[in-house]
Amino acid sequence: MKKVFWLCRQGKFLPLVLFFLVLSFVGAAQVTISGKATGPDGASLPGISVQVLKATYGASTGPGGEYSIKATLKEGKYILQFTGVGFKPVEKQFTVGAASTITVDAQLSEDVLMLNDVVVTGNAVATSKKKLANAVSTVSAKDIQYSASTGIDGALQGKVAGAQITQNSGNPAGGISVRLRGPSTIVGSSDPLYIVDGVIVNNDSRELIDLGGYAQNRLVDINPADIDHIEIIKGAAAAAIYGSRANNGVVQIFTKKGKTGKPQISFSTQFKTNSIRKKLEYNEYPFRFNNNVVTDLTQTPVTRYDFQDQIFSTGIGTDNTLSVSGGSETTKYYVAGSSLYNEGIINNTNFSRNGIRMNLSQKLNDIFTLSAGANYSMSASREIPNGGLVEAYGALTGFIFSNNFINCYKSRIITYLFRFCYIS
């Protein structure tokens, strides 16, 4: 042992060590793998993950569907895999030889059944759907993007089989009730368990029955444009995995993360209009009773007024989102800012939301990855009570049930019509 140590100190093993180091690089070549990913119609597909199997090299396609990977590989045959949400995986074989540039293109087809989608809800590790024992519904960002909804819960409407999604009110910030298994309690909440990036969100509704106020969901503070995908578990499987809190099901929300590649700047804007579909019928009887005595049927001619034009209006809204994402093999980032303003169909009702979201991922080594996220949201809503069992003179209930023979057009404050006309 002492002799070997003495030889190392004398440097007699140094040429041997250098020889093995050089030998390890013999046959390895620096190659650039590039190409383009397209869809069934030939259109470019951005955000497709491209990875060299059994190696640590990979990239994501840019806005034009193009990608580029620089790798050090030994001569031989390799497989390049293309994967993306909503598409079937595609594997392409290529050979590393004397050429320093390799071109591999792929055309992906849509996965209608989505059995190849990887889900993490209710599993210790990411697992494809076809290997799961329970049913997990997935809603992708593409499905949410074209919903034109101001909240995530509203974006799920019509996209999850067996889910009952109803709107609590017509206000621009009106909450949404989501029932995955139907009402399961009388005095408690029937809402599912919401998890955003691994953090449980308190989305309880403190109002069981609509008595004139509004039950607002805190999910309205999350911008749907920041969502990557949503996974939903219904039935007893949710309670078996997440405990008693998930008796009504689980809705797990994953926000967007950065991807390897050059910085990608995305800007989206929407213009919304809200209008009443059909006016309410109102009392047009040309007489009114002189008093409330049942036996007195005497009447007086009056003129009835329809004040719906002063109550309802066409609301407008804008939704703007600006995001920047990108990163390297070790560091990935996603930063987005959004601004929403939406007017309701009743005068002087609106909802505004301004927020910023940041997600950062740092690969420490081959085993550990550190992820951090932050979200700031400031929302404000202006609402008009709709009446109910207790509030007898809300904007709509007052119009329907109160006497409409008082000429409120004489009032100069027509905007606050319900304050003057709905008390007779």
C-alpha positions in Angstrom: 0.0 0.0 0.0 2.8 2.4 0.9 4.6 1.5 -2.3 1.5 2.3 -4.5 1.0 5.6 -2.7 4.7 6.4 -3.2 4.4 5.7 -6.9 1.3 8.0 -7.2 3.2 10.8 -5.5 6.1 10.3 -7.9 3.6 10.7 -10.8 4.4 7.3 -12.4 0.7 6.5 -12.7 -0.2 9.8 -14.3 0.4 8.7 -18.0 -1.8 5.7 -17.3 -4.6 7.8 -15.9 -4.5 10.1 -18.9 -4.5 7.2 -21.2 -7.8 5.9 -19.8 -9.3 9.4 -19.9 -8.5 9.7 -23.6 -9.8 6.2 -24.2 -13.1 7.1 -22.8 -13.6 9.8 -25.4 -12.5 7.7 -28.3 -15.5 7.2 -30.6 -17.6 10.0 -29.1 -18.6 12.8 -31.4 -20.0 16.3 -30.9 -23.2 16.3 -33.0 -26.1 18.7 -33.5 -29.5 17.2 -33.8 -32.2 19.5 -35.2 -35.5 19.2 -36.9 -39.2 20.2 -36.8 -42.3 18.8 -35.2 -45.6 19.1 -37.0 -49.2 18.1 -36.3 -51.6 16.0 -38.4 -52.4 19.0 -40.6 -48.7 19.9 -41.1 -48.9 22.9 -38.8 -45.9 23.6 -36.5 -46.2 22.3 -32.9 -44.6 24.4 -30.2 -43.8 23.0 -26.7 -43.1 19.4 -27.8 -40.5 17.6 -25.7 -37.7 16.0 -27.7 -35.4 13.6 -25.8 -32.6 11.2 -26.7 -33.6 7.9 -25.0 -31.0 6.4 -22.6 -29.2 9.8 -22.6 -29.5 13.1 -20.8 -29.9 15.3 -23.8 -33.2 16.9 -24.7 -35.0 20.1 -25.8 -38.4 21.6 -26.5 -39.7 22.9 -29.8 -40.1 26.6 -30.2 -42.9 28.7 -31.7 -42.1 27.4 -35.2 -42.0 23.8 -34.1 -38.2 23.7 -34.5 -35.7 22.3 -32.0 -31.9 21.9 -31.7 -29.9 19.5 -29.4 -26.1 19.6 -29.0 -24.9 16.3 -27.6 -21.7 14.2 -27.3 -22.6 10.7 -28.4 -20.6 7.7 -29.4 -21.0 6.2 -32.9 -24.1 4.0 -33.2 -27.8 4.0 -33.4 -30.1 6.1 -31.1 -33.8 6.8 -30.6 -35.2 10.3 -30.5 -38.6 10.5 -28.7 -41.2 13.3 -29.3 -43.9 13.7 -26.7 -46.6 16.4 -26.0 -49.9 16.8 -24.2 -52.7 15.6 -26.4 -50.5 13.8 -28.9 -49.3 10.2 -29.3 -45.5 9.7 -28.6 -43.4 9.3 -31.7 -39.9 7.6 -31.8 -37.5 8.2 -34.6 -34.2 6.3 -35.0 -31.0 8.1 -36.1 -27.4 7.1 -36.5 -24.3 8.9 -35.2 -21.4 8.7 -37.6 -19.0 11.0 -39.3 -21.6 13.7 -39.9 -21.7 16.5 -37.3 -25.3 17.6 -38.1 -28.3 15.3 -38.0 -31.8 16.2 -39.1 -34.8 14.4 -37.6 -38.4 15.6 -38.3 -41.5 14.1 -36.8 -45.2 14.3 -37.4 -47.4 13.7 -34.4 -51.0 12.5 -34.4 -53.7 13.5 -31.9 -54.3 11.1 -29.0 -58.1 11.0 -28.8 -58.3 8.6 -25.8 -55.3 10.4 -24.1 -54.2 7.1 -22.5 -50.6 8.1 -22.9 -50.9 11.3 -20.9 -48.8 11.2 -17.7 -50.6 12.0 -14.5 -49.4 12.5 -10.9 -52.7 12.8 -9.1 -53.0 10.1 -6.5 -49.6 8.5 -7.3 -46.2 8.5 -5.8 -44.6 8.8 -9.2 -45.8 10.0 -12.6 -47.8 7.3 -14.3 -49.5 7.0 -17.7 -53.3 6.7 -17.6 -53.5 3.3 -19.1 -51.6 1.9 -16.1 -53.9 3.4 -13.5 -56.6 1.4 -11.7 -58.8 4.5 -11.2 -60.2 7.0 -13.7 -58.4 10.4 -13.9 -59.9 13.1 -16.1 -57.4 15.6 -17.7 -58.2 19.0 -19.1 -55.3 20.5 -21.0 -54.3 24.2 -21.4 -55.7 24.1 -25.0 -59.1 23.2 -23.7 -59.1 26.0 -21.2 -57.7 28.6 -23.6 -60.7 28.8 -25.8 -63.3 28.7 -23.0 -63.3 32.5 -22.6 -64.0 32.1 -18.9 -62.7 34.5 -16.3 -62.1 31.6 -13.8 -60.8 28.1 -13.8 -64.0 26.5 -12.4 -66.0 28.0 -15.3 -63.4 26.8 -17.8 -64.2 23.2 -16.7 -67.8 23.4 -17.7 -68.6 20.8 -20.3 -65.1 19.3 -20.3 -65.3 16.8 -17.4 -67.7 13.8 -17.7 -70.0 13.4 -14.8 -69.2 16.8 -13.3 -72.1 19.2 -12.4 -70.9 22.8 -12.8 -73.4 25.6 -12.2 -73.1 29.3 -11.9 -74.1 30.8 -8.5 -75.1 34.2 -10.0 -74.9 36.3 -13.2 -72.5 38.8 -11.7 -69.1 39.1 -13.4 -67.4 37.7 -10.3 -70.2 35.2 -9.5 -68.8 32.0 -8.2 -69.2 28.5 -9.7 -70.4 25.4 -7.9 -68.6 22.2 -8.8 -70.1 18.9 -7.9 -68.2 15.8 -8.9 -70.4 13.4 -6.9 -73.5 15.4 -6.4 -74.5 17.1 -3.0 -73.2 14.9 -0.2 -74.1 17.0 2.9 -76.7 19.3 4.2 -74.8 21.5 6.6 -71.3 21.3 5.0 -69.6 22.0 1.7 -69.9 19.7 -1.3 -67.0 21.3 -3.1 -64.1 19.0 -4.2 -60.6 19.4 -2.7 -58.6 21.8 -4.8 -54.8 21.5 -5.0 -52.7 24.1 -6.8 -49.1 23.0 -7.5 -49.2 20.7 -4.5 -50.8 23.3 -2.1 -54.3 22.8 -0.9 -56.5 25.8 -1.6 -59.4 26.8 0.7 -62.3 27.2 -1.7 -65.1 26.8 0.8 -68.5 28.4 0.3 -70.0 29.9 3.4 -73.5 30.0 1.9 -75.5 26.9 1.6 -78.6 28.4 -0.1 -78.7 31.7 -2.1 -80.4 34.1 0.2 -79.5 37.2 -1.6 -75.8 37.3 -1.3 -73.1 35.6 -3.4 -70.8 32.7 -2.8 -67.6 33.6 -4.5 -64.8 31.1 -5.3 -61.2 32.0 -4.6 -60.2 30.1 -7.7 -61.3 33.3 -9.5 -58.0 34.8 -8.4 -56.0 32.4 -10.7 -55.6 33.3 -14.3 -56.7 30.4 -16.6 -53.9 31.4 -19.0 -51.4 30.3 -16.4 -52.7 26.7 -16.2 -50.8 23.9 -17.9 -53.4 21.2 -17.2 -55.9 20.0 -14.6 -56.4 16.5 -13.3 -59.7 15.4 -11.7 -60.5 12.3 -9.6 -64.1 11.4 -8.9 -65.7 8.8 -6.6 -64.3 6.8 -3.7 -60.8 6.7 -5.3 -60.2 10.3 -4.3 -61.1 9.7 -0.6 -59.0 6.5 -0.6 -55.9 8.4 -1.8 -56.3 11.9 -0.2 -58.4 11.1 2.9 -61.7 12.3 4.2 -61.1 15.8 2.9 -61.5 14.4 -0.7 -64.9 12.8 -0.2 -66.3 15.1 -2.9 -63.4 14.5 -5.3 -60.1 16.1 -6.1 -59.3 18.8 -8.6 -55.5 19.2 -8.9 -54.3 22.3 -10.9 -50.8 22.5 -12.4 -49.5 25.9 -13.5 -47.1 26.4 -16.4 -43.4 25.9 -16.0 -40.4 27.0 -18.1 -39.0 24.7 -20.8 -35.5 24.3 -22.1 -34.7 26.6 -25.0 -34.5 30.3 -25.9 -36.8 32.8 -24.1 -40.3 32.6 -25.5 -42.5 35.7 -25.2 -46.2 35.2 -25.5 -48.9 37.8 -25.4 -52.6 37.2 -25.6 -55.6 39.6 -25.5 -59.3 39.0 -25.5 -62.2 41.4 -25.9 -65.5 40.3 -24.3 -69.1 41.4 -24.5 -71.9 40.5 -22.1 -75.5 41.1 -23.0 -78.9 40.0 -21.8 -80.3 37.1 -23.9 -83.9 37.8 -23.2 -85.8 40.5 -21.3 -88.1 39.6 -18.4 -91.8 39.8 -18.7 -93.3 42.7 -16.6 -96.7 43.8 -15.4 -98.5 45.6 -18.2 -102.0 45.6 -16.6 -103.3 49.2 -17.2 -105.0 49.4 -13.7 -104.0 49.2 -10.1 -106.0 48.5 -7.0 -106.7 51.5 -4.8 -105.9 49.6 -1.5 -105.0 46.2 -0.1 -108.5 45.3 1.2 -109.6 42.1 -0.3 -113.3 43.2 -0.6 -112.4 46.5 -2.3 -112.0 45.9 -6.0 -111.9 49.5 -7.1 -109.2 50.3 -9.5 -107.5 53.3 -11.0 -106.0 53.6 -14.5 -102.2 53.8 -14.5 -99.3 53.7 -16.9 -96.9 50.9 -16.6 -93.2 51.3 -17.2 -90.5 48.9 -18.3 -87.2 49.9 -16.6 -85.1 47.1 -18.0 -83.2 49.4 -20.3 -82.1 51.3 -17.3 -81.2 48.2 -15.3 -79.5 46.1 -18.0 -76.7 47.1 -20.4 -74.1 45.5 -22.6 -71.0 45.0 -20.7 -67.5 44.9 -22.2 -64.3 43.4 -20.9 -60.7 42.9 -21.7 -58.2 40.1 -20.7 -54.5 40.6 -21.4 -51.7 38.2 -20.5 -48.0 38.6 -21.1 -45.6 35.7 -20.3 -41.9 34.9 -20.7 -40.5 31.4 -20.4 -37.4 29.5 -21.2 -34.2 28.2 -19.6 -31.4 25.8 -19.9 -30.9 22.1 -19.0 -30.4 23.1 -15.3 -32.5 26.2 -14.8 -36.0 26.9 -16.1 -38.3 29.8 -15.5 -41.8 31.1 -16.2 -43.0 34.7 -15.5 -46.4 36.0 -16.4 -48.5 39.1 -15.7 -52.2 39.4 -16.4 -54.9 42.1 -16.3 -58.6 41.4 -16.5 -61.6 43.8 -16.5 -65.1 42.5 -17.1 -68.4 44.3 -16.9 -71.7 42.6 -16.0 -75.1 42.9 -17.7 -76.4 45.0 -14.8 -75.3 48.6 -14.7 -72.4 49.4 -12.4 -71.3 45.8 -11.9 -67.8 44.8 -12.8 -64.9 42.6 -11.8 -61.2 43.3 -12.1 -58.1 41.1 -11.5 -54.4 42.0 -11.8 -51.7 39.4 -11.0 -48.3 38.1 -11.5 -47.0 34.6 -11.4 -43.4 33.2 -11.3 -42.2 29.6 -11.4 -38.5 28.7 -11.1 -36.9 25.2 -11.4 -33.3 24.5 -10.6 -31.7 21.1 -11.2 -29.2 20.5 -8.4 -28.0 17.1 -9.7 -29.2 14.0 -11.4 -31.5 13.2 -8.4 -32.7 16.4 -6.8 -34.5 19.3 -8.4 -35.5 22.5 -6.5 -38.8 24.2 -7.6 -40.2 27.4 -6.3 -43.3 29.4 -7.3 -45.0 32.6 -6.3 -48.3 34.2 -7.2 -49.7 37.6 -6.4 -53.3 38.5 -7.3 -55.4 41.6 -6.5 -59.1 41.3 -7.4 -62.1 43.6 -6.8 -65.7 43.1 -7.6 -68.7 45.4 -7.7 -72.0 43.6 -7.4 -75.7 44.4 -7.1 -77.7 42.2 -4.7 -80.2 40.1 -6.5 -82.7 39.8 -3.6 -83.7 36.4 -2.4 -85.8 35.1 0.5 -84.7 37.9 2.8 -83.8 40.8 0.7 -87.1 41.8 -0.9 -85.9 44.8 -2.8 -82.9 43.7 -4.8 -82.4 45.0 -8.3 -84.3 42.2 -10.1 -86.8 41.1 -7.4 -87.7 44.7 -6.9 -88.4 45.2 -10.5 -90.5 42.0 -10.7 -92.6 42.3 -7.5 -92.9 46.1 -6.9 -95.4 48.5 -8.5 -94.0 49.7 -11.8 -96.5 52.5 -12.3 -94.3 55.1 -10.7 -92.6 57.2 -13.3 -88.9 57.0 -12.4 -87.9 58.7 -15.6 -88.5 62.0 -13.7 -85.6 61.2 -11.4 -82.2 62.5 -12.5 -80.4 59.6 -10.9 -81.6 56.8 -13.2 -78.4 54.8 -12.7 -79.5 54.0 -9.1 -83.0 53.3 -10.2 -83.7 50.4 -7.9 -83.1 52.7 -4.8 -86.1 54.9 -5.7 -88.5 52.7 -7.6 -88.5 49.4 -5.8 -90.2 50.7 -2.6 -93.9 51.3 -3.2 
